Amino acid sequence: MIQHLLVIPVLLPLLAACLLLLVGDRRHRSQATLGGLALLANLGVALLLLAQAMGGTGPSAYGVYLPSNWEAPFGIVLVLDRLSAMMLVVAAVVALMAQLFSLARWDKAGAHFHVLLQIQVMGVNGAFLTGDLFNLFVFFEVMLAASYGLLLHGSGPSRVKAGLHYVTINLVASSLFLVGASMIYGVTGTLNFADLAAKIPLLAAQDRPLLHAACAVLAVAFLAKAAMWPLNAWLVPAYSSASAPAGAVFALLTKVGVYVLLRLSTLWFSPQAGDSAGFGSAWLLWGGMGTLAFGALGMLASQRPARLAGFAVIVSSGTLLAVVGLARPEVTAGALYYLPTSTFAVSAFFLIAELMERSRLSETRSRLAPEDEEDHLPFALAEQELNEDTNLDDQQEALIGRPIPAATALLGLAFIACTLLVAGLPPLSGFVGKVLMLSALLKDTGTVAWTLLTLVVLSGLFALVALSRVGMRFFWAPVNRAAPVLRVAEFLPIALLVLLCGIYTVRAETVMAYTRSTVQALYTPAGYVQAVMGARPLPTATNADRLGLPPPQAAAP
């Protein structure tokens, strides 16, 4: 069973989605329970794979699975290493917390929320595990198809408007992905990551410009997903319009783009790649710094919490893209520590933003900020499902969970924790992650390193100013505003995400040891190439001759 564990993160959400479709939206409680159990099992599998990746050394640090029983580069290949294992755990945590938050009300605001979430998880997991470009495209499309539905979940004019832009941009990016992949296959004759890493150094000089052009086209698709400026104009309107649990999951999607860029840049354009070594790194570095500056200024100019969360996603992506372009192992190790904690913090912030904005819906329109948009939640589906014995509150709405006393205080504390994490202030893990990156940058006296260091510090300062301003406006300035109704199912995932960041802070040295080992493997791609190209399929009666092995003996009757 353990050798098949690698395919479970793809199959489990797929099977769960099929089962949830059969259950149907009318059996809401059964659907929520099944979806929650599937996501909990997905987290358990991700943790087992993380333990497997941590336990291996040398070639055994890689897990290679051949679903079609054909060796690379001819068949489908799934690859597990320290980086993909870490990303699987991050994705599993965020998806589980989003599903838990949605149980308060949001999963009833439209059809098939739990199904779409499972398909989203399947696409994200597949993108982290796949070892070839074609299946990366397939999992990207699965992920995007689910995200279209999740973005429109809850309906409303702002979601439809932002969704049209989001769909259009991603369709263009997908077309560029196909064009780039086709050009790469035309030049090299393969789409397997490891095989490409082996063939690129041997490429003829006259073919190398075409390869670089293909990689540039391909990179545009990844950079659009990773929210690099100026390809990120769609992100803030789309993410801030999405429902809270969908926004929390979307905070993860930009990290898929960053993951792919880090994976392919270290694998294809390593120092052993001949004349292609370091291709595109300068674009990533300066583009990342431009993205970081754009996100920081956007945070300073925003007043609505959901838009602040959207710009925080851009700041996080810009920081990581610049580090990938810098291509210095010690800085990358700090960035890999920063990646999970920034994802958890922004996901929690998307959830808090919905609770903060909900509490302001009773205010008159003249008191709202200019960019605030009232977007009421339609609950037609929920109302149709009410049973006769359902408890109703004073507003004749179903009581789901128990409202928490002192809701404003708890919400304020959670907001302060998210502010510390997003701005990178002590004592939480956002500060540790930035200190690790900055201390590595301080060892470099070059202009580029100091520019990046300055931008990281300024982005933290701008985030602190913007979030403090919003915090005072929501928690301090109002005098007669009614306390928000905070349900356990809404506050629990926020508290768990913040608690996770606290544990991340306490176990910083352990996490850093893991990220240093991860970076060491990333910047010596020979181990990845040997593990993938050396994986052999199981001998069967049909492939034994081709493999040069004796056919397996038939079992005795």
C-alpha positions in Angstrom: 0.0 0.0 0.0 2.8 2.4 0.9 4.1 2.4 -2.7 0.7 3.6 -3.9 0.4 6.4 -1.3 1.8 8.9 -3.9 -1.3 8.7 -6.1 -3.8 9.1 -3.2 -3.7 12.9 -3.1 -5.0 12.9 -6.6 -7.4 10.0 -6.4 -8.9 10.7 -3.0 -10.4 14.2 -3.9 -11.5 12.9 -7.3 -13.4 10.0 -5.7 -14.8 12.3 -3.0 -16.1 14.7 -5.6 -17.8 11.9 -7.5 -19.4 10.6 -4.3 -20.5 14.1 -3.3 -22.2 14.6 -6.7 -24.2 11.4 -6.1 -25.2 12.6 -2.6 -26.5 15.9 -4.0 -26.9 19.3 -2.5 -30.2 18.5 -0.9 -28.5 16.2 1.6 -26.4 19.0 2.9 -25.3 17.5 6.2 -24.2 14.3 4.6 -22.3 16.2 1.9 -20.5 18.4 4.5 -19.6 15.4 6.6 -18.2 13.4 3.6 -16.3 16.4 2.3 -14.8 17.1 5.7 -13.7 13.5 6.1 -12.1 13.5 2.7 -10.2 16.6 3.4 -9.1 15.3 6.8 -7.9 12.1 5.1 -6.1 14.2 2.5 -4.3 16.0 5.3 -3.3 12.7 6.9 -1.9 11.4 3.6 0.0 14.6 3.1 1.6 14.3 6.5 2.5 10.7 5.8 4.2 11.8 2.5 6.0 14.6 4.4 7.3 12.0 6.9 8.4 9.8 3.9 10.2 12.7 2.3 11.9 13.7 5.6 13.1 10.2 6.2 14.9 9.7 2.9 18.5 10.5 2.0 20.1 10.6 -1.4 18.0 8.9 -4.1 15.7 7.5 -1.4 14.6 11.1 -0.7 12.6 11.0 -3.9 9.4 9.0 -4.3 8.6 8.1 -8.0 5.3 6.6 -9.0 4.6 5.3 -12.5 0.7 5.2 -12.8 0.8 3.8 -16.3 3.6 1.4 -15.6 5.7 3.0 -18.3 9.2 4.3 -17.6 10.0 8.0 -17.9 9.9 9.9 -20.3 7.3 7.7 -22.1 4.7 7.5 -19.4 3.0 9.5 -16.7 5.2 10.1 -13.6 4.4 11.4 -10.2 7.4 12.6 -8.1 7.6 13.3 -4.4 10.4 15.3 -2.9 10.8 17.6 0.1 9.4 20.6 -1.7 6.3 18.9 -3.1 5.6 17.2 0.2 5.7 20.5 2.1 3.4 22.1 -0.5 0.9 19.2 -0.2 0.7 19.8 3.6 0.2 23.5 3.1 -2.6 22.9 0.5 -4.3 20.3 2.7 -4.4 22.6 5.8 -5.8 25.6 3.9 -8.5 23.5 2.1 -9.6 21.9 5.4 -9.8 25.3 7.2 -11.8 26.8 4.3 -14.2 23.9 4.3 -14.7 24.2 8.1 -15.4 28.0 7.7 -17.9 27.4 5.0 -20.0 25.2 7.3 -21.2 28.3 9.1 -23.2 29.4 6.0 -21.2 29.9 2.9 -21.5 26.3 1.5 -25.2 26.9 1.2 -24.8 30.1 -0.8 -24.7 28.2 -4.1 -24.6 24.8 -5.7 -21.8 22.2 -5.4 -19.4 24.0 -3.1 -18.0 20.9 -1.6 -17.6 19.2 -5.0 -15.8 22.2 -6.4 -13.5 22.3 -3.4 -12.6 18.7 -3.8 -11.8 19.2 -7.5 -9.7 22.2 -6.6 -7.7 20.1 -4.1 -7.2 17.5 -6.7 -5.8 20.0 -9.3 -3.5 21.6 -6.7 -2.2 18.3 -5.4 -1.6 17.0 -9.0 0.3 20.2 -9.9 2.6 19.7 -7.0 3.2 16.0 -7.8 3.4 15.8 -11.5 6.8 15.2 -13.2 5.9 16.3 -16.8 4.7 19.3 -18.6 1.6 17.8 -20.2 0.1 16.6 -16.9 1.0 19.9 -15.3 -1.2 21.5 -17.9 -4.0 19.0 -17.2 -3.9 19.7 -13.4 -3.7 23.4 -14.0 -6.9 23.2 -16.0 -8.6 21.1 -13.4 -7.5 23.6 -10.7 -8.7 26.6 -12.8 -12.0 25.0 -13.8 -12.8 24.5 -10.1 -11.7 28.0 -9.2 -14.1 29.5 -11.8 -17.0 27.8 -10.0 -15.7 28.8 -6.5 -15.2 32.4 -7.6 -18.8 32.6 -8.7 -20.1 30.8 -5.7 -22.7 33.0 -3.9 -23.4 34.9 -7.2 -23.8 38.7 -7.0 -22.8 41.3 -9.6 -19.3 41.9 -8.2 -18.4 38.2 -8.4 -19.8 37.8 -11.9 -17.9 40.9 -13.1 -14.6 39.9 -11.5 -15.2 36.3 -12.7 -15.4 37.3 -16.3 -12.0 39.0 -16.1 -10.6 36.1 -14.2 -11.8 33.5 -16.7 -10.6 35.5 -19.7 -7.1 36.1 -18.3 -6.7 32.4 -17.4 -8.0 31.2 -20.7 -5.3 33.4 -22.4 -2.7 32.0 -20.0 -3.7 28.5 -20.7 -3.4 29.1 -24.5 0.1 30.4 -23.9 0.9 27.3 -21.8 -0.1 25.1 -24.7 1.9 27.1 -27.2 5.0 27.1 -25.0 4.7 23.3 -24.2 4.3 22.6 -27.9 7.4 24.6 -28.8 9.4 22.8 -26.1 8.3 19.4 -27.4 9.2 20.4 -30.9 12.7 21.4 -29.9 13.6 18.7 -27.4 11.1 15.8 -28.2 10.1 15.4 -24.6 7.9 17.0 -21.9 9.2 15.2 -18.9 10.9 17.5 -16.4 13.8 15.3 -15.7 14.4 14.3 -19.3 14.3 18.0 -20.2 16.9 18.8 -17.5 19.1 16.1 -19.1 18.6 17.2 -22.7 18.9 21.0 -22.4 22.7 21.1 -21.8 23.1 18.9 -25.0 20.9 21.1 -27.2 22.4 22.3 -30.5 23.3 26.0 -30.5 20.9 26.8 -33.3 18.0 25.3 -31.4 18.7 27.1 -28.1 17.0 30.5 -29.1 13.8 28.6 -29.9 14.0 26.8 -26.6 14.4 30.1 -24.8 11.5 31.6 -26.7 9.3 28.6 -25.8 10.3 28.9 -22.1 9.5 32.6 -22.2 6.0 32.0 -23.6 5.5 29.2 -21.0 6.7 31.5 -18.2 4.1 34.1 -19.0 1.4 31.6 -18.2 3.1 30.7 -14.8 3.8 34.4 -14.0 0.1 35.3 -14.6 -0.8 32.6 -12.1 1.9 33.7 -9.7 0.5 37.3 -9.9 3.7 39.0 -11.2 3.2 42.7 -12.0 1.8 43.8 -14.5 0.0 40.4 -15.1 -1.8 40.6 -11.8 -4.5 43.3 -12.6 -7.2 40.6 -12.3 -6.2 39.3 -8.8 -7.4 41.9 -6.3 -10.9 42.4 -7.8 -11.3 38.6 -8.2 -10.0 37.5 -4.8 -11.7 40.3 -2.9 -15.0 39.5 -4.6 -14.9 35.8 -3.9 -16.7 34.3 -0.9 -14.5 34.1 2.2 -13.6 30.3 2.0 -13.0 30.6 -1.7 -10.7 33.6 -1.1 -8.8 31.6 1.5 -8.2 28.8 -1.0 -7.2 31.3 -3.7 -4.4 32.5 -1.5 -2.9 29.1 -2.2 -3.2 29.3 -6.0 -0.5 31.9 -6.6 1.9 29.7 -4.6 1.3 27.0 -7.3 2.7 29.4 -9.9 5.7 30.2 -7.6 6.2 26.5 -7.0 6.4 25.7 -10.7 8.8 28.6 -11.4 11.1 27.5 -8.6 10.9 23.8 -9.7 11.6 24.4 -13.3 14.2 27.2 -12.9 16.4 25.1 -10.6 15.9 22.0 -12.7 16.2 23.2 -16.3 18.5 26.3 -15.9 20.9 25.1 -13.3 24.7 25.8 -13.6 25.0 22.5 -15.5 22.5 23.7 -18.2 25.3 25.0 -20.5 24.4 28.2 -22.3 20.9 28.2 -20.8 22.2 28.4 -17.2 20.3 31.0 -15.3 17.9 31.8 -18.1 15.2 34.2 -17.1 16.5 34.8 -13.6 16.9 38.5 -14.1 13.3 38.8 -15.2 12.1 36.9 -12.2 14.3 39.0 -9.9 13.3 42.5 -11.2 9.7 41.4 -11.9 9.4 40.1 -8.4 10.7 43.3 -6.9 8.3 45.3 -9.1 5.5 43.1 -7.9 6.5 43.5 -4.3 6.5 47.3 -4.6 3.1 47.3 -6.4 1.6 45.1 -3.7 3.0 47.3 -0.9 1.6 50.5 -2.5 -1.7 48.7 -3.1 -2.0 47.8 0.6 -1.3 51.4 1.6 -4.0 52.7 -0.8 -6.7 50.1 0.3 -9.2 50.5 3.0 -11.5 47.4 2.5 -10.1 44.4 4.4 -10.7 41.9 1.5 -8.8 44.2 -0.9 -6.0 44.4 1.7 -5.9 40.6 1.7 -5.7 40.5 -2.1 -2.7 42.9 -2.1 -1.1 40.9 0.7 -1.2 37.9 -1.7 0.7 40.0 -4.3 3.3 41.1 -1.7 3.9 37.5 -0.7 4.2 36.4 -4.4 6.5 39.3 -5.2 8.9 38.4 -2.4 9.0 34.7 -3.4 9.5 35.5 -7.1 12.3 37.9 -6.4 14.0 35.2 -4.3 13.6 32.6 -7.0 15.2 35.0 -9.5 18.1 35.8 -7.0 18.8 32.0 -7.0 20.8 32.1 -3.7 20.3 28.9 -1.7 20.5 30.6 1.8 17.9 33.2 0.8 15.7 30.5 -0.8 15.8 28.5 2.4 14.4 31.5 4.3 11.8 32.0 1.6 10.6 28.4 1.9 10.1 29.0 5.6 8.2 32.2 4.8 6.0 30.6 2.1 3.7 28.4 4.4 3.3 31.0 7.1 2.5 33.8 4.6 -0.1 31.5 3.0 -1.7 30.6 6.3 -1.7 34.3 7.4 -3.4 35.6 4.2 -5.9 32.7 4.2 -6.9 33.6 7.8 -7.1 37.3 6.8 -9.5 36.5 4.0 -11.7 34.7 6.6 -11.5 37.6 9.1 -12.2 40.1 6.3 -15.6 38.6 5.6 -16.5 38.7 9.3 -15.4 42.4 9.5 -17.3 43.4 6.4 -20.4 41.6 7.5 -20.6 43.6 10.7 -20.7 46.8 8.7 -23.7 45.9 6.5 -26.1 47.6 8.8 -24.3 51.0 8.4 -25.7 53.6 6.1 -24.0 53.8 2.7 -22.7 57.3 3.3 -20.5 55.9 6.1 -18.9 53.2 3.9 -15.5 53.8 2.3 -15.6 54.7 -1.4 -14.4 51.3 -2.6 -16.7 49.3 -0.3 -19.3 47.3 -2.1 -22.3 45.8 -0.4 -22.6 42.2 -1.5 -25.3 40.4 0.4 -25.2 36.7 0.6 -28.1 34.9 -1.1 -29.4 32.1 0.9 -32.2 30.8 -1.3 -30.8 27.3 -1.3 -30.4 27.3 2.5 -34.0 28.5 3.0 -35.3 25.7 0.9 -33.5 23.1 3.0 -34.8 24.2 6.4 -36.4 21.4 8.4 -39.4 22.0 10.6 -37.4 21.4 13.7 -34.6 23.9 12.7 -33.9 26.4 15.5 -34.3 30.0 14.2 -32.8 33.2 15.7 -34.6 36.6 16.1 -34.1 37.3 12.4 -35.7 34.0 11.4 -32.3 32.6 10.2 -31.2 29.1 11.0 -28.9 28.8 14.0 -25.8 26.9 12.7 -23.3 26.6 15.5 -23.4 28.8 18.6 -22.7 32.5 18.6 -19.6 33.3 20.6 -19.7 35.9 23.4 -17.1 38.7 23.3 -17.0 38.3 19.5 -15.5 41.7 18.9 -12.6 41.0 21.3 -11.8 37.6 19.7 -12.1 39.1 16.2 -9.8 41.9 17.2 -7.2 39.5 18.7 -7.3 37.4 15.5 -6.9 40.6 13.4 -3.8 41.7 15.5 -2.2 38.3 15.0 -2.8 38.4 11.3 -1.4 42.0 11.2 1.8 40.8 12.9 2.1 37.8 10.5 1.4 39.8 7.3 3.6 42.8 8.3 6.4 40.5 9.5 6.6 41.8 13.1 7.7 39.8 16.2 7.0 37.5 17.8 5.2 35.3 15.2 6.6 33.3 12.3 6.1 36.1 9.7 8.9 38.0 11.5 11.1 34.9 11.6 10.7 34.3 7.9 11.6 37.8 7.0 14.6 37.9 9.4 15.9 34.7 7.8 15.7 36.2 4.3 17.1 39.6 5.4 20.0 38.1 7.3 21.0 36.1 4.2 20.7 39.2 2.0 22.9 41.2 4.4 25.8 39.0 3.5 25.7 40.3 0.0 27.0 43.8 -0.7 25.6 44.1 -4.2 23.0 46.7 -5.2 20.4 44.1 -6.1 20.5 42.4 -2.7 20.2 45.7 -0.9 17.3 46.8 -3.2 15.4 43.6 -2.4 16.2 44.0 1.3 14.9 47.6 1.3 11.7 46.6 -0.5 11.0 43.7 2.0 11.4 46.1 4.9 9.3 48.9 3.3 6.6 46.4 2.4 6.3 45.3 6.0 6.1 49.0 7.1 3.4 49.8 4.6 1.4 46.7 5.6 1.6 47.7 9.2 0.4 51.2 8.5 -2.5 50.0 6.2 -3.6 47.2 8.6 -3.4 49.5 11.7 -5.5 52.1 9.9 -8.2 49.5 9.0 -8.0 48.0 12.5 -8.7 51.4 14.1 -11.5 52.0 11.7 -13.3 48.7 12.4 -12.5 48.0 16.1 -11.8 51.4 17.7 -13.6 54.3 15.9 -17.2 52.9 15.9 -19.3 53.8 18.9 -22.8 52.4 18.4 -22.1 49.5 16.1 -23.7 46.2 17.2 -21.3 43.4 18.1 -20.8 40.9 15.2 -22.4 37.4 15.5 -19.4 35.1 15.5 -20.0 31.4 15.2 -17.7 28.6 16.4 -17.4 27.2 12.9 -16.2 30.6 11.7 -13.7 31.4 14.4 -12.2 28.0 14.8 -10.4 27.8 11.4 -9.0 31.3 12.0 -7.8 30.4 15.4 -6.3 27.1 14.1 -4.4 28.9 11.3 -3.0 31.5 13.8 -2.1 28.6 16.2 -0.3 26.8 13.4 1.8 29.9 12.7 2.6 30.0 16.5 3.8 26.4 16.4 5.7 27.2 13.3 7.5 30.0 15.2 8.3 27.7 18.2 9.6 25.0 15.8 11.5 27.4 13.6 14.9 25.6 13.8 13.3 22.3 12.8 11.5 23.9 9.9 14.7 25.7 8.8 16.6 22.4 8.9 14.0 21.0 6.6 14.0 23.9 4.2 17.8 23.9 4.0 17.8 20.3 3.0 15.0 21.1 0.5 17.1 23.9 -1.1 20.2 21.7 -1.2 18.3 19.1 -3.2 16.7 21.8 -5.5 20.1 23.3 -6.4 21.6 19.9 -7.1 19.1 18.6 -9.6 21.1 15.5 -10.6 19.4 13.6 -7.8 15.9 14.4 -9.1 16.9 13.5 -12.7 18.5 10.1 -11.6 15.5 9.2 -9.4 13.0 9.8 -12.2 14.9 8.4 -15.1 16.0 5.4 -13.1 12.5 4.4 -12.0 11.6 1.1 -13.6 8.1 -0.2 -14.2 6.9 -3.5 -12.8 7.5 -6.4 -15.2 4.4 -7.8 -16.7 3.7 -10.3 -19.4 3.4 -7.5 -22.0 6.4 -5.4 -21.2 8.9 -8.0 -20.0 10.6 -8.3 -23.4 10.9 -4.6 -23.8 12.5 -4.3 -20.4 14.8 -7.2 -21.0 13.4 -9.1 -18.0 12.0 -12.5 -17.6 8.1 -12.5 -17.6 6.6 -12.9 -14.2 5.5 -16.4 -13.3 1.7 -17.1 -13.3 0.3 -17.8 -9.9 -0.4 -21.5 -9.2 -4.1 -22.4 -9.5 
